[in-house]
């Protein structure tokens, strides 16, 4: 029973795919122009994306070793 509470649409596998694509060489700038950290449904993905944003601001590489 939902009790009238709306649940934000979410797909964990899709969020993982987007984050993974960026880490293996995708263009973070393309993703960043459309998404903010709070757009991620899962808090763990928000944390990963926030780390990516910080790395980008510091002109550091974004990959599976740095994140």
N, C-alpha and C positions, 0 to 999 in steps of 0.2 A: 504494500500500500504506500502510495506516494505522499499522502496528506497535503496535496496541493503544491508541493515543492517542485520547482523546475530544476532539472538536471541539465547542465551544460552538455552539449554533444561532445563526445570524446571517443577516441580510438587509440588505445595504447600502442598497438602495433604500428599504426601510422606515425605517431609521435616518435617512436623509436626509429623508424625508417628515415624520417627527416633528419633527426639528430645524427644518425649513423652516416647518412649520405654526406653531411657536412664534414664529419670527422675523417672520411676516407677521400676527401679531396673536392667536395662540392663547394660551390661559391657561397660562403657565409653571407656576403653582402646581399645576394639575391634573397636569401631567407630573411635577413634582418630588416629589409625594407618593408616586409609584410607582417612580421611577427614581433611581439614584445614578450618579455619573460612571463608576464601574467596571462598570456594567451594559452599557455600550456595547461592542460587539465591536471596532470599529475605533478605533484610537488617535486618529485625527484627529477622530472624533466625540466621544470622551472629552474632548479638548481644547476643542472648541466648547461642549460641555455644561458643562464646568468654568468656562468664561468666562461662560456664562449664570448659573450659580450665584453667581459673584462679583458680577456686575452686580445680581442680585436682592438679595444681602446689602447692597449699597451703595444700594439703592432707586433704581437707574438703569433706564432703558428697555432692554428686550431686543428688538433688531430687527437687520436685516441691516447697518445702519450701525455699531451699537455692538459687535456681536460680531465 
